[in-house]
Amino acid sequence: MASWLVAHPQLTPRPVRVASLASPPLARLAAGRAGGRGLTAGVRCQTQAGDMDKHYMRRCVELARKATGHTSPNPMVGCVIVRDGRVVGEGFHPKAGQPHAEVFALRDAGDLAQNSTAYVSLEPCNHYGRTPPCTEALINAKVKEVVVGMTDPNPIVASKGIEKLRGAGIDVRVGVEEALCRELNEAYIHRMHTGKAFATLRATLSMNGIVTNQLGKGAEESGEYYSQLIKEYDGVIISSNLARMSTLPLSHEIDANQPLYIIIAHGEGPVLHIPFLRAENAHKAIVFADSPVTVEPAGVEVAVPREMELGSILHLLAQRGLCSVLVDFREAGEGFISFLSDFQEKKLVQKVVVEMMPVWLASEGFTNLGFGGQSFPLKNVERREVNGCLLLEGYV
């Protein structure tokens, strides 16, 4: 997942034509216009329409991911405009407050959008927010058909965009590659359904199951798993111990939007010094404390919530527009462990990422992740080797 929009704010999503979307033989057949239309029709005889729908919807998801880490509280959305079997326009939603994917794609297509099919990974909006409704843009462009990956769980939208398009005489099909589209915006969907930010718990373990504060070799470098993970999340929850003793989590990906640092302070003294937070970045951190505390550098927001527990914090973060947070389990004292103790019972964590290092560690005191009310299996577990470490990811 990547976005190029911070370093180049003037950049708009540009099309990648069929030649780069299909296998070489299919691309060569579909690339022409007048002379190629008969060949394209021949390909369509051999390929089910449903397969082509899935192909274009997967491209929508690919485009949407270019804005990873930039769209919250909005979802990530991609759009592809197809006419006569040829891609004539593409776009994605780059950032909250900027035009939506459909608008960029229609601009890219120009007059070729008329009588075309628009593929969009999420139901087009039908309300005025910071931007006009996408349904109006599609209707005014005179597209003949819209293929939607999934309906929008936002109650402001929820099927109203589809109804508007159908009312204007546009054919609408819903549910193409729906599982892929839902995975793309799992955090956005979770926030809409629960009113809380989607949470992922991350930890590094030794081969004998001891929690270590270290990361695997090269994990923080550009292109590696930890750097990419930090880019994906709107915020990172860390202990005050980690904030005092170590550099703050940072993504080294190109154009990464650095996360909000959410620092949990249990039993702190009157002053919390965060040595690796620069004064100009103080607005990128918030401290949740169980009692009033002065934070250095100045400018860091401090909140003393009525309930110092994960559920209430996730709710407050969602109200601030965060869709996703990474709970980075490092330098975790008893207060931080208590903060996470009921994560499974109350369904507060949705995903777990564990990095296993090929080392055997000796340790005293708290050495494992044995908190939580009950045992449970993880679902949809994926595993891969990363620089000699084993990376496991699964859903709670």
Backbone torsions as a table, in degrees:
resi	resn	phi	psi	omega
1	MET	NA	134.2	-177.3
2	ALA	-154.7	156.8	173.9
3	SER	-139.6	143.3	-178.4
4	TRP	-113.1	19.5	-166.0
5	LEU	-92.8	-16.7	179.7
6	VAL	-75.7	-46.7	-178.5
7	ALA	-75.2	-23.8	-178.1
8	HIS	-130.3	74.0	-174.8
9	PRO	-62.1	-21.4	-179.3
10	GLN	-82.5	-7.4	-175.2
11	LEU	-75.5	130.9	174.0
12	THR	-112.7	153.6	-177.7
13	PRO	-58.8	130.5	-178.3
14	ARG	-109.9	152.6	-175.3
15	PRO	-74.9	149.2	166.8
16	VAL	-117.1	113.5	-170.5
17	ARG	-71.7	174.0	-173.8
18	VAL	-53.5	-32.3	-177.2
19	ALA	-56.8	-27.3	-179.3
20	SER	-101.1	-0.8	-175.5
21	LEU	-101.8	-26.6	-173.5
22	ALA	-114.7	175.6	173.6
23	SER	-65.7	154.2	-174.3
24	PRO	-51.8	-45.2	180.0
25	PRO	-62.7	-44.2	179.6
26	LEU	-65.4	-38.8	-179.7
27	ALA	-63.2	-43.1	-179.1
28	ARG	-64.7	-36.4	-179.3
29	LEU	-71.7	-34.0	-174.0
30	ALA	-90.9	-6.9	-170.0
31	ALA	-73.2	-30.8	-175.1
32	GLY	-73.5	170.8	176.1
33	ARG	-108.8	-92.7	-177.3
34	ALA	-61.9	-51.1	-177.0
35	GLY	-72.2	-24.2	-174.5
36	GLY	-92.9	-7.9	-173.4
37	ARG	-67.0	-37.2	177.5
38	GLY	-65.2	-38.9	178.0
39	LEU	-66.2	-39.5	178.8
40	THR	-62.6	-42.7	178.8
41	ALA	-59.9	-37.4	178.4
42	GLY	-63.6	-40.0	177.4
43	VAL	-63.3	-41.7	-179.2
44	ARG	-63.6	-29.0	176.3
45	CYS	-65.7	-30.1	-176.8
46	GLN	-92.7	-16.4	-176.2
47	THR	-118.7	126.0	179.4
48	GLN	-61.4	143.2	179.7
49	ALA	-58.0	-35.3	179.8
50	GLY	-61.2	-35.8	178.4
51	ASP	-65.7	-40.5	178.4
52	MET	-67.9	-37.9	175.9
53	ASP	-58.2	-45.5	179.6
54	LYS	-64.2	-38.6	179.5
55	HIS	-59.3	-48.3	-178.2
56	TYR	-71.7	-33.2	178.8
57	MET	-69.5	-35.9	176.2
58	ARG	-64.1	-34.8	175.6
59	ARG	-65.8	-38.0	176.1
60	CYS	-58.1	-43.8	179.9
61	VAL	-66.1	-40.7	177.7
62	GLU	-59.8	-43.4	178.2
63	LEU	-64.9	-44.3	-177.6
64	ALA	-58.3	-37.6	-177.0
65	ARG	-66.5	-14.8	177.1
66	LYS	-62.4	-21.4	-178.1
67	ALA	-101.2	19.3	-179.5
68	THR	-51.9	128.5	177.2
69	GLY	85.0	1.9	-174.7
70	HIS	-118.6	-13.0	-167.8
71	THR	-97.6	-18.4	-174.9
72	SER	-56.6	140.7	8.4
73	PRO	-81.7	3.9	178.5
74	ASN	-79.1	161.4	174.1
75	PRO	-80.9	167.2	170.7
76	MET	-87.2	131.3	-176.5
77	VAL	-140.0	139.3	174.3
78	GLY	-125.3	153.4	-177.8
79	CYS	-141.8	138.9	177.3
80	VAL	-129.5	131.8	177.7
81	ILE	-104.9	125.6	-176.5
82	VAL	-123.9	131.1	176.8
83	ARG	-135.9	128.8	-179.6
84	ASP	54.0	40.3	177.2
85	GLY	75.1	14.0	-176.4
86	ARG	-128.9	136.2	176.2
87	VAL	-72.6	121.8	-179.2
88	VAL	-114.5	-7.8	179.5
89	GLY	-164.4	146.8	178.0
90	GLU	-142.7	154.5	176.3
91	GLY	-169.7	163.8	174.2
92	PHE	-146.3	159.4	178.1
93	HIS	-80.4	113.1	-172.4
94	PRO	-82.9	-30.7	-172.4
95	LYS	-168.9	146.6	177.4
96	ALA	-56.0	132.5	-178.6
97	GLY	96.4	-16.8	177.2
98	GLN	-96.3	165.1	-178.4
99	PRO	-54.5	154.5	-178.7
100	HIS	-83.3	172.5	-173.9
101	ALA	-57.8	-41.1	-177.6
102	GLU	-61.8	-38.1	-178.8
103	VAL	-65.1	-45.9	178.3
104	PHE	-62.6	-41.1	-178.7
105	ALA	-66.8	-41.2	179.5
106	LEU	-67.9	-38.2	175.1
107	ARG	-61.0	-41.0	-178.9
108	ASP	-66.0	-37.7	-178.4
109	ALA	-77.1	-31.3	-177.8
110	GLY	61.2	-137.5	-178.4
111	ASP	-65.3	-20.4	179.9
112	LEU	-69.6	-8.7	177.8
113	ALA	-70.4	-23.4	-179.3
114	GLN	-63.7	132.9	-179.4
115	ASN	63.1	25.1	179.8
116	SER	-99.4	175.3	171.2
117	THR	-110.1	126.8	178.0
118	ALA	-102.0	123.6	174.6
119	TYR	-101.6	130.1	-179.4
120	VAL	-141.8	135.8	-172.2
121	SER	-72.6	-20.4	179.0
122	LEU	-137.0	144.8	-179.5
123	GLU	-47.0	129.7	178.0
124	PRO	-61.9	141.4	-179.2
125	CYS	-74.1	156.2	-179.8
126	ASN	-132.0	33.9	-179.1
127	HIS	-140.1	159.8	176.3
128	TYR	-90.1	118.7	172.8
129	GLY	-119.5	-123.7	173.3
130	ARG	-78.8	-13.5	176.5
131	THR	-133.0	157.9	179.2
132	PRO	-68.2	165.9	-179.4
133	PRO	-63.7	137.9	177.1
134	CYS	-72.2	-26.7	177.7
135	THR	-59.7	-40.6	179.5
136	GLU	-64.1	-39.6	179.2
137	ALA	-63.0	-41.3	179.8
138	LEU	-69.0	-40.3	178.8
139	ILE	-66.0	-44.9	-179.2
140	ASN	-66.2	-28.4	178.5
141	ALA	-79.3	-8.5	177.1
142	LYS	62.5	40.6	172.0
143	VAL	-68.9	151.2	-177.0
144	LYS	-96.0	-21.7	-175.7
145	GLU	-150.7	144.7	175.6
146	VAL	-128.1	127.6	177.4
147	VAL	-109.3	121.4	-171.8
148	VAL	-111.7	133.5	178.5
149	GLY	-69.6	-45.5	-179.1
150	MET	-158.0	154.8	174.9
151	THR	-72.9	155.8	-178.7
152	ASP	-85.4	124.4	179.2
153	PRO	-72.3	-10.9	177.3
154	ASN	-63.4	120.2	-176.9
155	PRO	-59.8	-21.4	177.0
156	ILE	-67.9	-28.6	-176.4
157	VAL	-101.8	-59.7	-177.0
158	ALA	1.2	88.2	174.6
159	SER	73.3	-9.0	-179.9
160	LYS	-68.0	-34.3	177.3
161	GLY	-66.0	-40.6	178.5
162	ILE	-64.3	-43.9	179.2
163	GLU	-62.0	-40.3	179.6
164	LYS	-62.7	-44.5	-179.9
165	LEU	-64.5	-45.6	178.7
166	ARG	-64.1	-37.0	177.7
167	GLY	-64.2	-24.4	178.5
168	ALA	-89.5	6.2	177.1
169	GLY	87.8	12.1	179.6
170	ILE	-92.4	131.8	174.4
171	ASP	-69.1	134.4	-180.0
172	VAL	-130.1	129.4	173.2
173	ARG	-119.7	138.8	-173.0
174	VAL	-125.9	142.1	171.1
175	GLY	104.1	14.9	177.1
176	VAL	-77.2	125.1	-176.4
177	GLU	50.5	43.5	-175.4
178	GLU	-61.5	-41.4	-179.0
179	ALA	-60.9	-40.5	178.7
180	LEU	-65.7	-40.8	179.8
181	CYS	-68.4	-35.4	177.9
182	ARG	-69.5	-38.7	177.2
183	GLU	-63.2	-38.6	178.7
184	LEU	-55.3	-42.4	-175.0
185	ASN	-116.8	37.4	-177.9
186	GLU	-60.6	-35.1	-179.8
187	ALA	-70.6	-43.9	178.1
188	TYR	-61.0	-44.5	-179.7
189	ILE	-62.7	-44.0	-179.9
190	HIS	-61.3	-43.8	179.8
191	ARG	-62.5	-39.7	179.4
192	MET	-66.2	-37.9	-175.6
193	HIS	-81.6	-30.5	-172.0
194	THR	-115.4	-18.7	-174.4
195	GLY	76.2	12.6	179.0
196	LYS	-125.2	156.0	175.4
197	ALA	-72.2	144.8	175.4
198	PHE	-70.2	129.5	-174.4
199	ALA	-119.4	135.3	173.8
200	THR	-119.6	128.5	177.7
201	LEU	-94.5	126.7	-179.5
202	ARG	-121.8	138.4	177.1
203	ALA	-150.7	158.9	174.5
204	THR	-116.2	130.9	-178.1
205	LEU	-121.4	153.0	170.3
206	SER	-84.0	174.2	179.8
207	MET	-64.2	-26.0	177.8
208	ASN	-97.7	20.3	169.4
209	GLY	81.5	15.0	179.8
210	ILE	-90.5	133.3	177.7
211	VAL	-69.9	131.3	176.8
212	THR	-120.0	148.2	179.3
213	ASN	-83.3	-7.8	179.6
214	GLN	-82.2	159.2	171.6
215	LEU	-106.8	158.4	178.8
216	GLY	-62.7	161.5	-177.4
217	LYS	-56.4	123.3	175.9
218	GLY	74.2	5.4	-174.8
219	ALA	-61.5	-28.0	-176.9
220	GLU	-89.1	-5.5	-178.0
221	GLU	-76.0	158.6	179.3
222	SER	-57.2	133.0	179.9
223	GLY	89.9	-11.8	-179.3
224	GLU	-93.7	166.7	-165.6
225	TYR	-60.2	-43.1	-175.0
226	TYR	-69.8	-41.9	177.7
227	SER	-61.4	-41.1	178.4
228	GLN	-68.9	-37.8	-179.7
229	LEU	-63.8	-44.1	179.5
230	ILE	-61.8	-37.1	179.4
231	LYS	-63.9	-33.3	-174.2
232	GLU	-72.9	-23.6	-170.6
233	TYR	-104.2	144.1	179.9
234	ASP	-72.0	-29.2	-179.2
235	GLY	-147.3	159.3	176.8
236	VAL	-127.4	121.3	177.2
237	ILE	-90.2	124.0	179.8
238	ILE	-133.7	162.7	177.1
239	SER	-80.3	157.1	176.2
240	SER	-65.9	-27.1	175.8
241	ASN	-59.7	-46.9	179.8
242	LEU	-65.2	-41.1	-179.6
243	ALA	-61.8	-34.0	-179.1
244	ARG	-78.4	-32.8	-165.6
245	MET	-107.0	-13.6	-170.6
246	SER	-141.4	165.9	171.8
247	THR	-65.2	151.0	-179.2
248	LEU	-78.9	151.2	178.9
249	PRO	-55.5	136.0	-174.9
250	LEU	-143.3	138.2	174.1
251	SER	-96.1	135.1	178.6
252	HIS	-105.6	16.7	177.9
253	GLU	-74.7	152.1	179.1
254	ILE	-60.7	130.2	176.6
255	ASP	61.6	25.7	177.8
256	ALA	-65.7	139.1	172.8
257	ASN	-93.8	105.5	-172.9
258	GLN	-61.7	142.6	-173.6
259	PRO	-74.6	165.5	169.8
260	LEU	-75.4	131.7	177.7
261	TYR	-89.1	119.3	-178.2
262	ILE	-110.1	106.4	-170.7
263	ILE	-104.3	122.0	-178.8
264	ILE	-95.5	115.7	-175.6
265	ALA	-113.4	104.4	176.1
266	HIS	-106.0	126.3	173.8
267	GLY	64.8	29.0	178.4
268	GLU	-74.2	157.5	172.4
269	GLY	-73.9	-168.1	-177.0
270	PRO	-68.9	-18.8	-177.3
271	VAL	-130.1	133.7	173.3
272	LEU	-116.6	115.1	-179.7
273	HIS	-99.8	124.8	178.9
274	ILE	-110.8	91.6	-168.5
275	PRO	-67.1	-26.9	-175.1
276	PHE	-99.3	12.2	175.9
277	LEU	-103.2	115.9	-179.9
278	ARG	-73.8	151.1	-177.3
279	ALA	-59.0	-36.9	-178.5
280	GLU	-70.8	-13.3	178.3
281	ASN	-107.5	13.0	-177.7
282	ALA	-60.2	-29.9	-179.8
283	HIS	-70.4	-11.5	179.7
284	LYS	-91.1	15.0	-179.8
285	ALA	-137.3	147.4	172.9
286	ILE	-138.3	136.4	179.2
287	VAL	-107.4	123.8	170.9
288	PHE	-100.3	118.4	-173.9
289	ALA	-125.5	154.0	177.6
290	ASP	-85.6	-4.1	175.0
291	SER	-155.9	158.6	-178.3
292	PRO	-57.0	138.7	-178.3
293	VAL	-146.3	144.1	175.0
294	THR	-94.6	130.4	-175.4
295	VAL	-110.0	136.0	172.3
296	GLU	-115.8	128.9	9.6
297	PRO	-74.8	161.0	177.6
298	ALA	-65.5	153.1	177.8
299	GLY	104.2	-11.1	176.8
300	VAL	-77.4	130.0	178.9
301	GLU	-71.0	139.0	176.9
302	VAL	-121.8	130.9	177.8
303	ALA	-126.0	137.1	175.9
304	VAL	-115.9	89.0	-175.3
305	PRO	-69.5	156.4	178.2
306	ARG	-62.1	-39.2	177.7
307	GLU	-120.8	119.2	-179.1
308	MET	-91.2	71.3	179.9
309	GLU	-142.0	159.0	-169.8
310	LEU	-58.5	-42.2	-177.2
311	GLY	-59.4	-45.8	-179.2
312	SER	-68.3	-34.7	178.1
313	ILE	-66.6	-43.4	179.1
314	LEU	-62.7	-35.2	177.2
315	HIS	-67.0	-44.9	178.2
316	LEU	-62.5	-38.9	179.7
317	LEU	-66.9	-39.0	177.0
318	ALA	-63.0	-38.3	177.6
319	GLN	-63.5	-27.5	178.0
320	ARG	-82.4	-2.6	177.8
321	GLY	99.9	3.7	177.8
322	LEU	-80.9	131.2	176.1
323	CYS	-94.4	-30.9	-172.9
324	SER	-140.6	145.5	175.1
325	VAL	-138.5	145.2	174.8
326	LEU	-104.2	122.5	175.8
327	VAL	-92.0	104.9	-174.7
328	ASP	-93.5	105.8	-172.8
329	PHE	-85.6	85.2	176.6
330	ARG	-139.7	149.1	-177.6
331	GLU	47.2	47.7	-174.2
332	ALA	-91.1	109.8	174.7
333	GLY	-83.6	-175.7	-177.0
334	GLU	-61.1	-35.9	-179.5
335	GLY	-64.1	-41.0	179.9
336	PHE	-69.3	-37.0	178.2
337	ILE	-65.3	-43.0	177.3
338	SER	-62.2	-37.3	179.0
339	PHE	-59.5	-31.8	-177.0
340	LEU	-99.9	1.3	-166.6
341	SER	-60.6	-32.7	-176.7
342	ASP	-107.1	25.7	-174.0
343	PHE	-61.4	-36.3	-176.6
344	GLN	-83.6	-42.6	-178.4
345	GLU	-59.8	-38.2	-179.2
346	LYS	-97.6	7.8	177.3
347	LYS	54.8	49.0	-176.7
348	LEU	-93.4	-21.8	177.3
349	VAL	-112.7	130.5	-176.0
350	GLN	-100.6	-24.0	-174.7
351	LYS	-143.1	152.3	177.6
352	VAL	-129.3	132.6	174.7
353	VAL	-121.7	121.9	-179.4
354	VAL	-123.5	127.6	174.9
355	GLU	-103.0	123.4	179.4
356	MET	-107.3	119.8	-178.0
357	MET	-93.4	145.2	-178.6
358	PRO	-80.7	57.6	178.3
359	VAL	-135.2	156.8	175.2
360	TRP	-113.4	121.2	-173.7
361	LEU	-113.6	143.7	169.8
362	ALA	-104.3	136.8	-175.6
363	SER	-153.0	155.5	175.9
364	GLU	-113.2	155.4	177.9
365	GLY	77.6	-147.9	-176.8
366	PHE	-67.8	122.7	-173.3
367	THR	-130.2	1.4	-176.8
368	ASN	-143.7	-177.6	-179.5
369	LEU	-101.3	38.4	-173.6
370	GLY	-80.8	32.1	176.4
371	PHE	-100.2	169.6	-175.6
372	GLY	108.8	154.6	-172.2
373	GLY	-78.4	-24.2	-174.7
374	GLN	-157.7	163.2	176.0
375	SER	-82.5	152.4	-179.1
376	PHE	-161.0	150.0	176.5
377	PRO	-85.5	146.3	172.8
378	LEU	-85.8	151.9	-178.0
379	LYS	-110.6	154.5	176.3
380	ASN	50.4	48.3	-176.5
381	VAL	-73.9	131.8	174.6
382	GLU	-118.9	148.0	-178.7
383	ARG	-139.8	145.5	175.7
384	ARG	-156.5	155.4	178.3
385	GLU	-92.2	133.5	-178.8
386	VAL	-132.5	108.6	177.3
387	ASN	50.1	44.5	177.7
388	GLY	85.9	-6.9	177.2
389	CYS	-103.4	156.3	176.1
390	LEU	-101.1	124.4	-179.5
391	LEU	-107.3	121.6	-179.6
392	LEU	-114.6	137.3	178.4
393	GLU	-139.6	130.7	179.9
394	GLY	-154.0	165.2	-179.1
395	TYR	-99.6	143.7	-179.7
396	VAL	-77.5	NA	NA
